[in-house]
Amino acid sequence: MAEKSRPMILLAAAFGIVLITGIAIGLFAASVSPVAEANPGNNPKALNGYVIVADSSGSPSTTPTKTARATCPEGKGPIAGGYQMSGSVDDAVIIDNHPTGALTVQEPGEPPEFIPDGWQVRIKRFGGIGGWSILAFAACVDIVPEAE
């Protein structure tokens, strides 16, 4: 079977989550390249510290389920994320494709707050012969503390 590459970008916008295949539409449009380099000349002015990070599931192998997690640098949080599958993949299902982070309690008696720090993707392959891998992307920006 021929190798396939299926880039998917999930953009989190202020009014919801929009699943995009091949094009970026929405309030925040990110250009994600396989080399995962941000182009400083194209940074949206409202998104301070914009950077794209990526991490792979490891070397291509025949393992049926793979996980990749892109972690934002210290002091940054994800505004969008996505993945790219590479190798022999005929039939697969996305198990996870979401921001990652931690629940923290700010004040006793207050509900916990989710503090995002990256993006995780987990995919299970049902078809294909040979090795495959996934690459997770996170578009990260500076976290600005709330004014008191």
C-alpha positions in Angstrom: 0.0 0.0 0.0 1.3 3.5 -0.8 2.3 5.8 2.0 -0.3 8.3 3.0 0.0 11.5 5.0 -3.2 13.0 6.5 -2.6 16.4 8.2 -5.4 17.5 10.5 -5.5 20.7 12.4 -7.9 21.4 15.2 -8.3 25.1 15.8 -9.8 26.2 19.1 -11.5 29.6 18.6 -13.4 31.8 21.0 -16.8 30.5 19.6 -16.1 26.8 19.5 -13.9 24.2 18.0 -13.7 23.8 14.3 -12.2 20.7 12.6 -10.2 21.6 9.5 -8.7 19.3 6.9 -6.1 20.9 4.7 -7.2 24.6 5.2 -7.3 26.9 8.2 -10.5 28.9 8.8 -11.5 30.8 11.9 -10.4 33.5 14.2 -6.9 32.1 14.7 -5.3 30.6 11.6 -2.1 28.7 12.1 0.2 27.5 9.4 1.6 24.2 10.6 4.6 22.7 8.7 6.0 19.2 9.1 9.2 20.8 10.5 7.1 22.5 13.1 8.8 25.9 12.8 6.9 29.1 13.5 7.4 32.0 11.1 8.0 35.1 13.3 7.2 37.4 10.4 3.6 36.1 10.3 2.7 36.1 14.0 -0.7 37.5 14.7 -0.1 40.7 16.8 -2.7 39.7 19.4 -1.0 36.4 20.2 2.2 37.2 22.1 4.9 34.6 22.1 3.2 32.5 19.3 5.2 29.3 18.6 4.4 25.9 17.2 5.8 22.8 19.0 5.6 19.2 17.8 6.5 15.7 19.1 6.2 12.3 17.5 5.0 8.9 18.6 8.5 7.6 18.0 10.1 5.7 15.1 7.6 4.1 12.6 6.5 0.7 13.8 3.5 -1.6 13.4 2.2 -1.0 16.9 -1.6 -0.6 16.5 -2.2 2.3 19.0 0.1 5.3 19.1 0.2 8.4 21.3 2.1 11.7 20.7 2.1 14.8 23.0 3.4 18.2 22.1 4.2 20.3 25.2 4.3 24.1 25.2 7.4 25.8 26.5 7.2 27.1 30.1 4.9 30.1 30.5 2.9 29.3 27.3 -0.4 27.5 26.7 -2.0 25.9 23.7 -4.7 27.8 21.6 -4.9 25.0 19.0 -3.5 21.6 18.1 -3.6 18.8 15.7 -1.7 15.8 14.2 -0.3 14.3 11.1 -0.3 10.5 10.4 2.6 9.1 8.3 3.2 5.7 6.8 0.9 2.8 6.0 -2.5 3.7 7.4 -5.6 2.4 5.6 -8.1 2.6 8.4 -7.7 4.4 11.7 -9.8 5.9 14.5 -8.8 9.0 16.6 -9.1 8.1 20.2 -7.8 11.4 21.7 -7.2 14.8 20.1 -7.3 17.5 22.8 -5.4 19.9 25.0 -3.5 18.4 28.0 -2.8 19.9 31.3 -3.5 19.7 35.0 -6.4 20.4 37.3 -5.4 22.8 40.1 -7.4 24.1 43.1 -6.8 27.9 43.4 -8.7 28.5 46.7 -10.3 26.1 49.2 -14.0 25.5 48.3 -13.5 26.7 44.7 -13.9 24.4 41.7 -10.6 23.1 40.2 -9.2 25.0 37.3 -7.8 23.3 34.1 -4.4 24.7 33.2 -3.5 23.6 29.6 0.1 22.9 28.8 0.1 21.1 25.4 -1.8 18.8 23.0 -2.2 15.0 22.9 -3.2 12.7 20.1 -3.9 9.0 20.3 -4.8 7.0 17.3 -5.6 3.3 16.7 -4.8 1.7 13.3 -7.0 -1.1 12.0 -5.5 -1.5 8.5 -2.2 -1.1 6.8 1.0 -3.1 6.4 4.3 -1.7 7.6 5.3 1.0 10.0 3.5 4.2 10.8 3.7 7.1 13.2 1.9 10.2 14.3 3.1 13.8 15.0 1.3 16.0 17.5 1.3 19.8 17.1 0.4 22.5 19.5 0.2 26.2 18.7 1.2 28.0 21.9 1.1 31.6 23.1 2.1 33.4 26.3 -0.1 32.9 29.3 -1.3 36.3 30.6 -2.3 36.3 34.3 -5.7 37.6 35.1 -5.9 41.1 36.4 -7.0 41.3 40.0 
